[in-house]
Amino acid sequence: MNQITIRRALLSLSEKSELSGLLGGLSVFPIQLYSTGGTHAAIEQWLSAHPCSLQLIRLEDYLAYPEMPGGLVKTLHPRVHGGLLADLNDAAQIQHMQEQGMHPFDLLAVNLYPFEKTAAQQASLEDCRQQIDIGGVAMLRAAAKNFPRVAVLSDPADYAPICAELAQNHGALCSATRLRLAQVAFRHVLSYDRAISLYLDTLEEVPC
């Protein structure tokens, strides 16, 4: 079954409508939650009304690197991607992580900036351009690549079944689930990039 126990999770959500349900499922277990600006604030508010064993950590505190103005760079950092990509069976990688104060993430929950929705509203080129997600896509790819030990949530529809599996398996997720989630994540990234590419193909002239 090759189960992994979820101990550390990284959450970065542009769409937070389903966050409460996810937190409710995770709150049964002593999980460390790392999160960025708006997501951190939403989790903090939820925790104030639902005391539990979840521990909330501001990502920029862990990274010792402030968020760039405008939220331009929040998660493009070795401590994020090393924590998602690391092979915990590799002694050299474990030693490097310890030397760099790096922690492994077991779960990533990300949804991307709403590019397709913005473009469908016939928004300006600048508004559409600003909705091209960079860090979120990079994290999804990293976590999905490392599905043998990381679970990646890219679709809020998966929150409920994942929480149910965690409850059934005492905080663990099986290898079949992690593979399925990786497949969903890569399909999502493919669809997202295709939408951007098709949109850019419609542009005949870019204003100076």
trRosetta pair geometry for C-beta under 8 A, 3 or more apart (Angstrom, degrees):
i j d omega theta_ij theta_ji phi_ij phi_ji
1 174 5.0 -73 -179 -130 89 109
1 175 6.7 167 165 10 40 95
2 148 7.8 -58 160 -161 137 75
2 174 6.8 91 71 -162 65 65
2 175 3.9 32 77 -41 116 125
3 169 6.1 -155 -139 174 143 137
3 172 3.9 43 169 160 122 131
3 173 6.5 154 -151 73 77 27
3 174 5.3 -43 -92 -94 78 57
3 175 7.5 -104 -73 -28 36 72
4 106 5.8 -172 144 -154 121 111
4 149 5.7 130 -94 -153 147 59
4 150 7.8 -66 95 -73 170 23
4 151 7.1 -168 69 -28 125 100
4 172 6.1 163 79 -151 30 84
4 173 6.0 -19 57 56 83 80
4 178 7.2 58 19 -62 122 143
5 106 7.1 -49 97 -152 44 163
5 170 7.8 -36 -116 110 103 83
5 171 5.3 38 -151 114 86 101
5 172 4.8 -48 -88 -88 60 87
6 9 6.2 22 -177 -60 112 104
6 26 7.5 -91 117 -131 141 94
6 29 6.7 90 80 101 98 155
6 31 5.8 -7 127 -108 96 125
6 106 4.7 -177 -126 106 56 131
6 107 4.9 17 -134 -26 116 126
6 151 7.1 -50 -88 30 111 129
6 166 6.6 -35 20 -120 132 121
6 171 5.7 -128 43 176 84 83
6 172 7.1 178 -6 -102 75 33
6 173 6.7 56 -44 -7 106 104
7 30 7.9 -2 -137 98 70 77
7 31 6.3 -173 -161 -123 23 68
7 32 6.7 20 150 19 67 93
7 106 5.6 95 34 -3 68 140
8 31 6.9 166 -90 -167 22 78
8 32 4.7 -16 -111 66 75 105
8 34 6.9 23 -176 -8 96 109
8 83 7.7 -81 112 -178 139 126
8 103 5.8 168 -102 141 173 121
8 104 6.7 139 50 94 133 55
8 105 5.1 -105 108 -118 105 53
8 106 5.6 118 55 10 66 89
8 107 7.4 -178 98 32 45 78
9 26 6.8 -71 11 -136 160 145
9 31 5.6 22 1 167 110 127
9 32 7.2 169 26 85 64 54
9 33 5.5 -19 70 -110 96 66
9 34 7.1 -173 93 27 45 74
9 105 6.7 88 -124 -160 22 94
9 106 6.7 -55 -75 65 64 80
9 107 3.9 -22 -112 74 93 107
9 108 7.2 179 -160 -78 68 27
9 109 6.7 23 176 -1 113 101
10 33 8.0 143 -98 -162 25 54
10 34 4.8 -25 -107 72 72 104
10 35 7.2 158 -162 -80 52 52
10 59 7.4 71 -142 -99 96 120
10 80 7.1 111 -139 -143 160 89
10 83 7.5 115 -42 105 137 131
10 84 7.6 -69 26 -72 146 104
10 105 4.9 -26 -13 -133 111 147
10 107 7.3 178 26 94 61 59
10 108 5.1 -11 64 -114 98 73
10 109 7.4 -177 91 30 52 64
10 139 7.3 -122 109 -162 134 137
11 19 7.8 94 -179 -132 140 105
11 22 7.9 143 -117 120 134 142
11 33 6.1 -9 7 -165 118 101
11 34 7.3 157 22 78 68 51
11 35 4.6 -19 69 -99 91 104
11 36 8.0 -140 97 16 60 74
11 39 5.3 -163 120 166 95 139
11 43 6.9 115 77 -59 144 137
11 108 7.9 169 -80 -161 39 45
11 109 4.7 -2 -114 63 78 106
11 110 7.7 -179 -152 -71 39 54
12 35 6.6 169 -75 -147 59 68
12 36 4.8 39 -114 16 98 120
12 39 5.6 -140 -123 -3 37 157
12 59 7.9 9 -76 -37 106 158
12 74 7.2 148 -132 109 135 132
12 75 6.2 -48 -68 -57 164 146
12 109 7.5 162 31 91 50 64
12 110 5.1 6 67 -111 90 85
12 135 7.4 -73 141 117 162 113
12 136 6.3 -148 107 -99 121 89
12 139 7.0 90 41 45 134 166
13 16 5.0 115 112 -85 124 73
13 19 6.1 177 69 -80 164 112
13 38 8.0 -111 75 97 69 99
13 39 5.0 116 34 -101 81 117
13 42 7.8 -71 66 54 116 148
13 109 6.6 -16 -64 127 105 99
13 110 6.9 -159 -81 -138 56 33
13 111 5.4 39 -140 31 73 94
14 111 5.6 -112 40 95 84 87
14 112 6.5 -15 15 129 133 17
14 113 5.3 158 -88 -93 164 45
14 114 6.5 -159 125 -26 137 80
14 133 7.7 -110 -33 -89 143 129
14 136 7.5 -42 -22 -74 112 156
15 18 7.6 32 126 18 94 91
15 111 4.9 -50 37 94 99 145
15 114 7.2 89 -56 -61 109 108
15 156 7.0 -90 104 -40 117 135
16 19 4.4 -16 -168 -18 78 130
16 38 7.4 -127 -42 136 140 105
16 39 6.8 -177 -94 -109 119 70
16 42 5.1 -94 -164 -142 153 172
17 156 7.4 22 71 -143 86 168
18 21 5.4 -47 -173 37 73 115
18 22 6.3 74 132 -22 84 102
18 156 3.9 121 37 -162 156 127
18 159 5.5 169 151 11 123 155
19 22 5.6 -61 -152 39 37 111
19 23 6.1 33 156 -18 73 108
19 39 7.6 -172 -116 -143 143 82
19 42 5.8 40 102 135 166 133
19 43 7.2 -112 171 -76 129 72
19 46 7.1 -137 124 -46 107 151
20 23 5.9 -57 -146 39 29 109
20 24 6.3 35 153 -25 63 106
20 46 6.1 -172 -110 -119 74 131
21 24 5.5 -51 -149 31 31 116
21 25 6.7 27 155 -15 63 103
21 159 5.5 99 103 123 109 134
21 160 6.3 -35 158 -75 132 81
21 163 7.2 -127 153 -12 82 157
22 25 6.0 -59 -155 36 32 107
22 26 6.3 21 154 -11 67 111
22 109 6.5 93 -171 -133 156 165
22 153 7.7 130 -125 142 135 167
22 156 7.8 -97 -48 -138 119 79
22 159 4.4 -84 -80 -149 90 125
22 163 6.8 -157 -130 -60 45 122
23 26 5.7 -60 -141 44 33 107
23 27 5.8 47 158 -42 67 106
23 43 6.6 168 -97 -129 136 83
23 46 5.3 62 97 134 169 153
23 47 7.8 -117 -173 -63 138 74
23 50 7.3 120 130 75 118 147
23 54 7.1 -40 -159 -46 89 168
24 27 5.8 -47 -144 17 25 119
24 50 7.5 -85 -96 -168 72 164
24 163 7.2 33 88 -149 78 154
25 28 6.9 -43 -179 3 37 108
25 159 6.9 168 18 167 143 83
25 160 7.5 177 -57 -122 145 37
25 162 7.1 108 129 95 156 77
25 163 2.4 -73 -140 -134 153 126
25 164 7.5 -63 -131 -36 129 43
25 166 6.2 105 163 54 103 131
25 167 7.0 -94 -153 -41 87 104
26 29 6.4 -77 -174 45 54 97
26 31 5.4 -72 179 42 104 147
26 33 7.4 89 134 -74 149 117
26 54 6.3 65 119 -91 103 122
26 163 7.0 -87 -41 -111 57 97
26 166 7.3 -9 -97 118 52 169
27 50 6.5 -49 -127 139 163 123
27 52 3.9 -5 -170 152 106 168
27 53 6.9 130 -174 42 60 72
27 54 5.3 -63 -113 -28 69 115
28 52 7.8 -52 -62 -166 23 129
28 53 7.9 -5 144 38 16 116
28 166 7.4 147 57 124 123 111
28 167 6.4 66 43 -101 167 83
28 171 7.5 -150 97 -77 99 90
29 53 6.7 -116 124 84 21 125
29 166 6.9 -96 -18 169 138 121
29 171 4.3 117 -110 -105 146 120
30 53 4.3 -73 -92 152 68 124
30 54 7.7 -171 -141 -82 34 32
30 55 7.4 31 -174 -12 73 102
31 53 7.6 90 17 108 58 91
31 54 5.7 -16 65 -118 81 76
31 55 7.4 -155 99 29 39 77
31 107 7.9 -14 -157 34 137 131
31 171 7.7 -176 -61 -148 105 116
32 54 7.9 137 -107 -166 19 61
32 55 4.8 -30 -110 72 67 107
32 57 6.0 13 -178 -4 100 123
32 103 8.0 -35 86 146 148 157
33 43 6.1 -152 127 -172 147 157
33 54 5.6 16 -10 -177 119 109
33 55 6.7 171 21 81 73 49
33 56 5.1 -23 70 -107 106 61
33 57 6.7 167 84 24 50 74
34 57 5.0 -30 -99 76 70 103
34 58 7.9 26 -151 131 65 7
34 59 5.0 89 171 -88 94 81
34 62 5.9 -30 -131 2 123 157
34 105 7.4 -90 35 -101 129 114
35 39 4.3 -125 -177 108 117 107
35 40 4.2 165 99 -75 104 71
35 43 5.6 126 23 7 164 143
35 56 7.0 -37 22 -155 113 91
35 57 7.7 131 17 73 67 56
35 58 7.2 -56 67 -122 67 41
35 59 5.9 -129 85 -30 17 104
36 39 5.3 59 59 37 69 111
36 40 6.1 -137 95 -22 17 102
36 59 5.1 -29 -77 27 62 139
36 60 7.6 83 -126 -32 67 89
36 67 7.1 108 -158 -94 97 130
36 71 7.9 91 160 -141 126 101
36 74 4.7 51 -136 168 137 139
36 75 6.5 -72 -67 -56 135 101
37 40 6.0 -107 176 26 4 106
37 41 6.8 -9 161 -10 52 105
37 67 6.0 30 -53 -70 113 172
37 71 6.3 -90 18 -103 154 108
37 74 6.9 -91 -7 -121 104 140
38 41 5.7 -52 -149 35 35 112
38 42 6.4 33 154 -18 66 105
39 42 5.7 -55 -148 37 33 110
39 43 6.3 31 154 -17 67 106
40 43 5.9 -57 -147 39 29 108
40 44 6.1 33 154 -23 65 109
40 56 7.0 124 -150 179 80 115
40 58 5.4 50 -140 -113 153 76
40 59 7.2 -132 -63 1 126 87
41 44 5.6 -53 -146 35 29 115
41 45 6.5 31 155 -19 63 104
42 45 5.8 -53 -151 34 31 111
42 46 6.5 30 151 -18 64 105
43 46 5.6 -55 -149 37 35 111
43 47 6.1 33 154 -19 68 107
43 56 5.6 162 122 -118 122 130
44 47 5.8 -55 -145 37 28 110
44 48 6.6 36 153 -28 61 103
44 56 6.1 163 -84 139 72 167
45 48 5.8 -50 -153 25 31 115
45 49 7.2 11 155 -2 61 105
46 49 6.3 -74 -161 45 34 98
46 50 5.9 -22 161 28 74 116
47 50 6.1 -79 -125 64 30 78
47 51 7.2 68 179 -97 69 39
47 52 7.1 -109 -134 33 80 90
47 54 6.4 -120 -106 78 116 117
47 56 6.1 -114 -25 -27 162 136
57 61 6.5 -124 180 69 81 117
57 62 5.6 65 148 -50 122 117
58 61 4.3 80 75 2 97 110
58 62 7.2 -177 90 -7 51 84
59 62 5.6 -58 -153 38 38 111
59 63 6.0 26 155 -11 72 111
59 74 7.0 65 94 170 139 92
59 75 7.1 -31 163 -95 153 79
59 80 7.6 32 -164 -85 120 110
60 63 5.6 -56 -137 46 35 107
60 64 7.9 144 166 -44 56 7
60 65 6.2 -114 -150 78 75 53
60 66 5.6 48 -168 -121 133 37
60 67 5.4 -82 -79 -33 137 82
60 74 7.5 -74 -68 -150 97 76
61 64 7.3 22 -177 -71 31 49
62 79 6.6 -170 135 135 96 144
62 103 7.7 -70 -163 23 128 119
63 77 5.0 6 -137 149 128 170
63 79 5.4 -174 -110 53 74 136
63 80 7.2 -11 -89 -39 118 94
65 77 6.1 173 49 -108 148 140
67 71 6.2 -16 172 -110 122 50
67 73 7.2 177 -157 84 54 57
67 74 5.0 5 -125 -105 99 83
68 71 7.3 57 74 169 74 5
68 72 4.2 -63 99 58 123 96
68 73 4.1 58 4 39 131 88
68 74 7.3 -116 26 -57 81 57
69 72 6.8 18 77 3 49 109
71 74 5.9 -14 -162 -44 71 121
73 76 5.4 -69 -153 38 95 110
73 135 7.1 136 -140 -62 49 129
74 135 5.8 -164 56 63 83 177
75 80 5.0 139 -173 -139 77 171
75 135 4.1 117 55 -179 103 128
75 136 7.5 87 48 -66 145 46
75 138 7.4 171 105 73 107 113
75 139 5.8 -27 140 -54 143 127
76 80 7.3 -90 -106 52 9 138
76 81 7.8 14 -147 -30 45 121
76 134 7.2 -19 -58 123 127 108
76 135 5.3 -112 -44 -103 84 97
76 138 6.5 52 -99 65 86 161
77 80 4.7 89 63 5 84 104
77 81 7.1 170 79 3 42 88
78 81 6.1 -67 -134 52 33 94
78 82 5.0 32 169 -20 73 117
78 100 7.2 -68 117 170 124 151
78 102 7.4 -73 128 -97 88 133
79 82 6.1 -42 -118 43 21 110
79 83 6.1 27 165 -22 54 113
79 100 7.1 -157 -89 138 86 113
79 101 7.4 -23 -112 95 123 81
79 102 5.1 -153 -129 -115 74 88
79 103 7.7 37 -173 28 95 68
80 83 6.0 -68 -157 36 20 109
80 84 6.6 8 153 -10 61 110
80 105 8.0 10 -157 -18 54 139
80 139 6.8 -63 158 -100 119 105
81 84 5.6 -54 -144 40 37 108
81 85 5.7 16 163 -5 71 117
81 138 7.0 -52 -91 148 119 109
81 139 7.4 -124 -90 -100 76 64
81 142 5.2 -129 -140 -114 82 161
82 85 6.1 -67 -129 49 26 96
82 86 5.6 44 171 -51 66 104
82 96 7.8 -119 -159 117 136 112
82 97 6.5 174 149 -100 121 90
82 100 7.3 14 95 87 168 146
82 102 5.0 -34 102 -164 130 151
83 86 6.5 -25 -124 3 19 116
83 97 7.7 111 -88 -133 64 119
83 102 5.8 -150 -66 178 86 94
83 103 5.6 23 -118 86 122 55
83 104 5.3 170 -156 -124 71 28
83 105 4.5 73 141 -10 108 91
84 105 5.4 -16 -81 52 65 118
84 108 6.3 25 -115 -56 118 137
84 139 6.5 178 -63 -150 166 72
84 142 4.1 73 110 128 135 118
84 143 4.9 -77 -160 -74 119 71
84 146 6.1 159 154 35 69 140
84 150 6.0 57 -158 -114 69 165
85 142 5.1 -76 -61 -165 95 102
85 145 6.9 4 -116 83 87 120
85 146 5.4 -172 -125 -48 41 139
86 90 7.5 -136 -176 49 75 113
86 93 5.1 160 -152 159 92 127
86 94 7.6 111 176 -76 127 54
86 97 6.0 29 -117 -66 158 134
86 102 7.5 140 -49 127 146 127
86 104 5.5 -106 63 -102 126 99
86 146 7.7 49 47 -135 36 155
87 90 4.2 68 88 -5 107 115
87 93 5.6 102 55 39 75 160
87 146 7.8 -143 -76 -134 65 112
87 149 7.7 136 -128 12 48 142
88 93 7.6 -108 -90 94 29 118
88 94 6.4 75 -145 -79 57 105
88 104 6.0 -5 -73 -82 118 163
88 149 6.2 169 14 -160 112 168
90 93 3.9 54 93 15 115 114
90 94 6.6 167 88 -14 60 83
91 94 5.6 -55 -147 37 33 112
91 95 6.3 35 155 -20 66 105
92 95 5.7 -52 -148 35 31 112
92 96 6.4 34 152 -20 63 105
93 96 5.5 -51 -148 35 34 113
93 97 6.3 37 153 -21 65 104
94 97 5.6 -53 -149 35 32 113
94 98 6.5 32 154 -18 64 105
95 98 5.8 -55 -150 36 32 111
95 99 6.4 31 153 -18 65 107
96 99 5.7 -57 -148 37 31 111
96 100 6.1 9 160 -2 67 114
96 102 7.5 -3 120 33 74 134
97 100 6.1 -69 -142 49 26 98
97 102 4.0 -101 -150 73 75 106
97 103 7.4 123 178 -74 115 18
97 104 7.1 2 -155 -49 158 82
98 101 7.8 33 -174 -70 28 30
98 102 7.7 -75 -41 44 21 77
104 149 7.7 -36 178 133 133 127
105 108 6.1 66 136 -64 135 86
105 143 7.5 -60 99 -102 120 107
105 150 6.5 47 100 -125 82 114
106 149 7.3 -84 -126 155 70 77
106 150 6.3 -162 -158 -119 30 61
106 151 6.7 21 150 20 69 90
107 150 7.1 172 -82 -164 26 70
107 151 4.8 -13 -110 66 77 99
107 152 7.8 173 -158 -81 51 31
107 153 7.0 22 -177 -6 94 107
107 173 7.9 109 -88 1 106 141
108 139 5.9 -168 -167 159 143 107
108 140 7.3 -170 120 -96 135 47
108 142 8.0 108 -43 81 168 92
108 143 4.0 -109 26 -84 142 160
108 150 6.5 25 -3 173 103 115
108 151 7.4 -178 28 92 64 53
108 152 4.9 -7 64 -118 103 72
108 153 6.8 -167 97 29 53 71
109 153 4.1 -9 -110 67 76 119
109 159 7.8 52 -131 -97 131 96
110 136 4.8 164 177 -152 126 90
110 139 5.4 136 -53 91 158 124
110 140 5.5 -123 70 -65 135 91
110 143 8.0 158 7 20 121 143
110 152 7.6 -29 25 -166 99 90
110 153 7.3 141 23 82 52 68
110 154 6.2 -14 73 -106 79 69
111 136 7.4 -21 109 -163 18 141
111 154 6.6 121 -95 -166 63 53
111 155 7.8 98 -98 -95 103 26
111 156 6.8 -14 -63 -41 141 93
112 115 7.2 -31 130 -1 113 99
112 133 4.2 -133 -158 14 95 160
112 136 4.6 163 -105 111 73 145
112 137 6.5 45 -108 -60 126 77
112 140 7.7 -44 -61 -26 106 142
112 154 8.0 13 -20 -157 94 96
112 188 7.7 165 -3 152 124 112
112 192 5.8 29 68 -123 167 150
113 130 7.9 -128 176 129 152 61
113 131 4.5 -168 141 -162 118 65
113 132 6.9 -7 71 43 134 5
113 133 4.2 169 16 -61 98 97
113 136 6.9 170 -11 18 76 145
114 117 4.0 -24 166 39 115 119
114 118 5.7 124 108 -25 85 91
114 131 6.0 -57 74 -160 51 129
115 118 5.8 -64 -150 38 28 109
115 119 6.1 22 159 -16 68 109
115 128 6.7 70 -154 -163 78 74
115 131 4.3 160 -93 122 62 105
115 132 5.8 61 -96 -86 131 50
115 133 7.0 -116 -33 -6 113 86
115 192 6.7 98 42 -160 129 86
115 195 6.1 138 105 107 115 124
115 196 6.0 -22 157 -77 156 90
115 199 7.7 -129 162 -3 108 157
116 119 5.9 -56 -143 39 29 108
116 120 6.2 32 156 -23 64 108
116 192 7.5 -109 -34 -123 109 62
116 195 4.8 -52 -86 -172 98 159
117 120 5.7 -55 -146 34 28 113
117 121 6.7 26 154 -18 61 106
118 121 6.0 -62 -157 34 31 110
118 123 4.8 -45 175 19 82 145
118 127 5.9 -152 -177 136 123 98
118 128 5.4 168 118 -103 115 63
118 131 4.5 152 18 -2 155 166
119 122 7.7 38 174 -76 41 27
119 123 6.7 -84 -92 35 28 95
119 128 5.1 68 -83 -122 81 121
119 131 7.8 -143 -34 72 81 137
119 195 7.0 173 37 165 150 105
119 199 5.0 -85 -134 -108 149 137
123 127 3.9 -94 156 88 123 135
123 128 5.5 153 83 -51 106 82
124 127 4.6 96 55 6 80 101
124 128 7.0 -149 94 -2 43 86
125 128 5.8 -59 -149 40 31 109
125 129 6.0 34 154 -24 67 108
125 203 7.1 75 -113 -107 124 128
125 206 7.2 163 -180 -132 164 79
125 207 7.5 164 40 23 147 101
126 129 5.5 -51 -142 35 31 114
126 130 6.4 32 158 -20 63 105
127 130 6.0 -57 -152 34 29 110
127 131 6.9 21 152 -15 61 109
128 131 5.8 -66 -156 37 35 108
128 132 7.6 50 147 -38 64 89
128 199 6.5 -152 175 164 143 148
129 132 6.0 -37 -167 -1 42 114
132 196 5.9 79 -116 -120 106 135
133 136 4.2 -32 171 43 131 116
133 137 5.4 136 108 -24 97 94
133 192 7.3 -39 45 175 112 142
134 137 6.3 -66 -155 35 20 106
134 138 6.5 15 154 -16 61 111
135 138 5.6 -58 -147 37 33 113
135 139 6.3 30 157 -17 68 106
136 139 5.9 -57 -149 37 30 108
136 140 6.4 30 154 -19 65 106
137 140 5.7 -53 -147 35 32 112
137 141 6.4 30 156 -18 65 107
137 189 5.7 112 -145 -130 90 105
137 192 6.8 -152 -97 96 113 144
137 193 7.6 95 -137 -62 144 98
138 141 5.9 -57 -150 37 29 110
138 142 6.3 28 154 -19 64 108
139 142 5.6 -55 -145 37 32 111
139 143 6.1 24 161 -12 68 108
140 143 6.2 -60 -144 42 26 104
140 144 5.9 21 161 -15 65 115
140 152 6.2 109 -145 -175 62 134
140 154 5.6 59 -129 -91 123 122
140 185 4.8 -169 -176 -172 101 113
140 188 7.0 -98 -176 82 153 117
140 189 5.6 175 104 -65 133 117
141 144 5.9 -60 -139 42 25 107
141 145 6.1 32 158 -25 63 107
141 185 7.7 -175 -77 141 35 115
141 186 7.6 81 -112 -99 66 76
141 189 6.2 81 -68 -101 88 168
142 145 5.9 -54 -150 31 26 113
142 146 6.6 -2 160 4 61 111
143 146 6.1 -72 -148 51 29 95
143 147 7.5 71 149 -74 60 62
143 150 4.7 -124 -154 131 77 135
143 151 7.7 -17 173 94 115 22
143 152 3.8 134 119 -86 121 116
143 182 7.8 -150 120 -103 72 84
143 185 7.0 -116 85 -158 99 172
144 147 5.9 1 -165 -53 41 102
144 152 5.0 -72 -68 30 69 162
144 181 7.6 -141 -110 118 82 75
144 182 4.0 130 -155 -143 79 79
144 185 4.1 -151 -78 85 131 135
144 186 5.4 166 156 -49 155 87
144 189 7.9 -130 15 -7 156 134
145 182 7.7 156 -39 -146 17 122
146 149 6.0 -44 159 51 96 83
146 150 4.6 51 100 18 100 122
147 150 6.2 -87 -104 65 30 73
147 151 7.6 64 -141 -97 71 38
147 152 7.0 -77 -95 4 86 107
147 178 4.5 150 -177 148 89 98
147 179 5.6 111 143 -90 144 46
147 181 7.0 165 -127 72 115 89
147 182 3.8 -58 -71 -52 142 141
148 175 7.2 1 -135 -132 55 102
148 178 7.2 128 -98 117 12 144
149 178 7.9 72 -24 -162 4 161
150 178 7.1 128 84 -152 37 121
151 162 7.2 136 164 -143 140 128
151 173 5.0 42 -72 70 144 160
151 177 6.9 -3 -120 118 116 101
151 178 5.0 -100 -94 -108 73 87
151 181 5.6 49 -162 63 73 162
152 178 7.8 82 12 -155 73 72
152 181 5.1 159 62 138 68 111
152 182 6.0 84 37 -88 120 59
152 185 4.7 -4 114 -57 131 152
153 156 7.9 67 165 -89 108 35
153 158 5.6 -158 -136 85 89 121
153 159 6.7 70 -160 -81 140 69
153 162 6.5 -73 -91 -15 120 167
153 181 6.5 -49 -80 -155 47 126
154 158 7.8 49 50 23 52 136
154 181 7.6 140 11 -176 87 81
154 184 5.9 -179 53 121 110 97
154 185 4.3 138 -15 -106 140 74
154 188 4.6 -164 138 35 141 163
154 189 7.8 -83 -140 -39 158 80
155 158 5.0 87 78 -5 90 104
155 184 5.6 -86 -1 167 124 132
155 188 6.7 -159 -56 -75 93 138
156 159 5.4 -18 -165 -14 58 117
157 160 7.7 -49 -179 24 41 98
158 161 6.0 -66 -156 50 54 102
158 162 5.4 52 151 -25 84 113
158 181 6.5 114 -172 -111 161 96
158 184 6.9 138 -51 96 144 172
159 162 6.0 -67 -149 40 24 109
159 163 6.2 22 159 -18 65 110
160 163 5.8 -57 -146 37 28 109
160 164 6.4 30 155 -21 64 106
161 164 5.4 -52 -146 35 36 115
161 165 6.4 36 155 -19 67 102
162 165 5.7 -52 -149 36 33 110
162 166 6.4 37 151 -20 64 104
162 173 6.9 -12 -151 -103 87 127
162 177 7.2 132 -111 179 79 132
162 181 7.7 57 -88 -84 123 133
163 166 5.5 -50 -148 35 33 115
163 167 6.4 36 153 -21 64 104
164 167 5.7 -53 -150 35 32 112
164 168 6.3 28 153 -17 65 108
165 168 5.6 -56 -145 39 33 110
165 169 5.9 0 165 7 70 115
165 173 5.8 67 119 -114 128 75
165 174 7.3 -107 -175 7 131 90
165 177 6.1 114 177 -93 174 162
166 169 6.4 -74 -134 54 23 89
166 171 5.5 23 -168 -117 90 31
166 172 7.1 148 -127 38 59 26
166 173 6.7 -28 -78 -63 76 84
169 172 4.2 -95 132 63 116 87
169 173 7.0 147 69 -76 147 29
169 174 7.1 -161 -92 -41 164 87
173 177 4.9 -108 -178 82 99 135
173 178 6.0 114 124 -55 116 91
174 177 5.0 97 61 8 75 103
174 178 7.2 -142 101 -5 40 90
175 178 5.6 -55 -147 37 36 112
175 179 6.3 37 155 -20 68 103
176 179 5.8 -53 -149 36 31 111
176 180 6.4 32 153 -19 64 106
177 180 5.7 -55 -148 36 32 111
177 181 6.3 31 155 -18 66 107
178 181 5.7 -53 -146 37 31 111
178 182 6.4 35 153 -22 63 104
179 182 5.6 -54 -150 34 33 113
179 183 6.5 35 152 -21 65 103
180 183 5.7 -53 -153 33 33 113
180 184 6.6 35 150 -18 65 104
181 184 5.5 -50 -149 35 35 114
181 185 6.3 37 152 -22 66 105
182 185 5.6 -53 -147 35 33 113
182 186 6.4 27 158 -14 66 104
183 186 6.2 -56 -146 38 28 104
183 187 6.4 28 155 -16 63 108
184 187 5.9 -60 -150 38 29 110
184 188 6.2 31 152 -23 65 108
185 188 5.6 -55 -149 34 30 114
185 189 6.4 28 154 -17 65 104
186 189 5.7 -50 -144 37 35 110
186 190 6.3 40 154 -22 65 105
187 190 5.6 -54 -149 36 31 115
187 191 6.3 30 154 -18 66 106
188 191 5.9 -56 -149 37 29 109
188 192 6.2 31 153 -21 65 109
189 192 5.5 -54 -144 36 31 114
189 193 6.2 26 159 -14 66 107
190 193 6.2 -58 -146 40 26 105
190 194 6.2 28 155 -21 63 110
191 194 5.6 -56 -146 36 29 114
191 195 6.5 33 154 -23 64 103
192 195 5.9 -54 -154 30 29 111
192 196 6.8 25 151 -15 62 105
193 196 5.7 -53 -151 36 36 111
193 197 6.2 37 152 -20 68 107
194 197 5.6 -55 -146 38 32 112
194 198 6.2 30 157 -18 66 107
195 198 6.0 -54 -145 38 28 108
195 199 6.3 31 155 -21 62 107
196 199 5.7 -57 -150 35 30 112
196 200 6.4 25 156 -16 66 107
197 200 6.0 -57 -148 38 29 107
197 201 6.4 34 153 -24 63 107
198 201 5.5 -53 -151 31 32 117
198 202 7.1 37 151 -26 61 99
199 202 5.9 -55 -164 22 36 112
199 203 7.7 39 144 -27 63 97
200 203 5.7 -44 -163 14 46 116
203 206 6.1 38 164 -68 132 81
